[in-house]
Amino acid sequence: MDESILRELLLAVSRGETSVPQALERLKALPFEDIGLACVDHHRGLRQGLSEVIFGQGKTAADILAIMQRMLAQQENILVTRLDPDKAEKIQTAFPQSTYHAKSRVLTLFQHPVTPAGKGLILVVCAGTSDIPVAEEAALTARFMGHTVETVYDLGVAGLHRLLAHRQKLAEAAVIIVAAGMEGALPSVVSGLVSKPVIAVPTSVGYGASFGGIAAL
């Protein structure tokens, strides 16, 4: 439950559209709901502006469905990350209105429109096409949070002319997220071209040596 949902609930009570007992029932689960397998943080949207994100890796489809059901009861939008296709299929059988983004392994389900929250463009860049799944996960997550996002892919340092062709777009962005494999050379190059935050996301694919992430650091 985020601020906009709580405000609408209170307005519905004031207009007589929702009874006080109905409103109390909705608010009972705040700040969290212990469902045994998880403590679902319904209060997170009020505290941080974004509902809890479900990390799909390591959870069964039944676990994810149980958490989703409690979040949906509180009118929360759903974002599940690191979700394998077989689990996604079971979830979509239960919730056909959900959308599975196979490349990024992200599932979304919207019960209400996303409130625009950004203060500028987020540009997501990746070095090679093998980095696209990670870049797409970042882009989808940022859009889910209400930000305006654009993507530019396959701009690795092996062909810097490809990156320089997008200098105008780099200049327009408020924040740039750069996904690049192994030693993560591209974020350093991008940060040398702009005067804005650059978030480096090293991936574990591609040529070079990562040394468990040490090289990128």
N, C-alpha and C positions, 0 to 999 in steps of 0.2 A: 504494500500500500504506500503510494507516494503522496506528496502534498496535494496534488490536483484531485486525486481520488478522495482523500479525506475531506477536502473542501466541498466537493460535490455531495458527499454523504451528509455533511452538516447542513448544507443548503437544502437538500431533500427533506431533512427533518424539519427545518424552519418553514418550508413550504407545505408541510403536511403530507408529502408524497411518501415518506418513510416514517414508520412509527419509531418511538424511542426504543422499545424492545428489539425491533429489527436492527437498529443502529448498534445497540449494545452487543447483539449477537455477532455483528461484523467486527466489532472492536475487541472481542474477547481474546482473539489470537495475538493481540499486540502485547509485548514487543516480539515474542517468538512463540512458536508452537512445537512442542516436543511430540514427534510422531513415532518415537522409538528408534527408527533407523537414522533419524536426523532431527536437528532442532532448526526448523525453518524460520528464518529471520524476516518476518513480515514488516518489521520496523525499519529495515535498512533503507527503503525508499524515502522515508521521512528524514532519516539522519543524513543520508548521503546523496539522495536524489535519484538513485537507481536501485531497482529491486535486486534481490539476490540472483546471481548467475549460477546455474547448475553445471558442475563439472562432470561430464558424462563418463570419463575414463575411470575405470575401477568400480563403477556402479552397474548393477543389473538394470535391465529395462523396467522391471517391476519397481525397483528403488526409485528410478527417475520418475515413473508414472505417479508413484505415491507422493513425491514432493511436488510435482506439477499440479496434482489435484488440489492440494492444500493452497498452493499459490493462486491457482485459478479461482478458488473460492473467495479469495481476497481481491479479485479483479486485477491481479498483477500480470503484466506481460511476461512472456517466458523466453529465456535465452539459455540453450543447452550447448555447451562447447565440447570438443573432443568426443564426438558421438559417432560410433561405428555404424555402418549401414544396416547391419542386422538389428541393432537396437532401435535405430531410427524407424525401420519398417514396423516394428511392434508398436512404437509410440504413435506413428501416424495412423495405424489401424484404430487405436483408441481415440485419437484426436486428428481426424482427417483435415481439419482446418489449419493444422500446423504446416510449416514449410521446412523441408530439409535441403540444405545447401551442401551437396555431396563433396565438392572440391575442398571446402573449408571444414567439413564435418561439423557444421553448426546447424542447430534446429531452432526456429523461432515460431512463436505463436503470439499474435497480438489480439488483445481484448479491447484495447482502446488506442487511439492515435498517439504516436510518440510526440511529446512536447518538445519543440525545438529548444535546444539548450546551448548550442555552440556560439562562439564569438568570432567565427571565421572558418575558412576552409581547412580541412585536414586532408593532406595529400599523402597517399600511400604509394610508395615506390618499392619495386623489388629488382634485384640484380638479374636473376635468370628465371626462366619459366618454371623451374623446379621449386622456386621459392613462392610461387603464386598461392599455394594452399595456406601458408602462414600469413601472407599479405591479405588474402581474402578474409581470413578469420579476424584480423585486425580491423579491416574495413567494415565488415558486417557488425562487429561489436560496437564500433564508433557510431554507425548509423542507428543501431538499436538504442544508443544513449542519446540520440537526438542531434547528432552533429552532421554537418554537410561534408560529404566525403567524395573525393575523386581518386582514381587510381591510374598509375602509369607503370607499365611492367616491361621487363627485359631490357634493363639499362645498365648492365654490368660494366665494370671498369675495363674489361677487355676491349670495349668499344665506346670510349668516352664521348664520341660525337653524338651517340644516341641520347646521352644524358643532357648534353649541352643544347640539344634541340628543344628541350623542355625548360629552359631557364626562365621563361616568362611564367610558366605554371609554378615553378619553384618559388619565384618571387611573390606570387599572389597568395600562397598558402600561409596560414597562421602557424601551423605545426606540420612537420613532415615525419612520417613513419617510414623507415627504410629497412626492408628485410633482405638479407644477403647471406649467402652460404659460407660455411667454414670460418675463415679469419675475418669475415665481415668488412671488406675493404671499402665498399660503397658508402656506408654512412659517413666515414671520415671525409670522403671526397665531397659529398653533398653538404656537409657542415662547413666546408671551406668556401662554398658558393653563396651561402645565405646567412642572415643575421636573425635567426629564429630557432626555436627548439627543434632539434632533430632527435628522434627516438630510434635508436639502433636495435634491431631485432635479428641477431645472428641465428641462422638455421643450420641444421646438421646435414645438409646436402651440398653437392657441388665439388669442385676441385679445390686443392689446397689442404692445409692442415689446421684443424681446429684445436687440437690438444685439449679436448673436453671443454671448450669454451674459453680457455686461457688466452688463445691467440687473439680472439676478438676483444678481450679486455685490454 
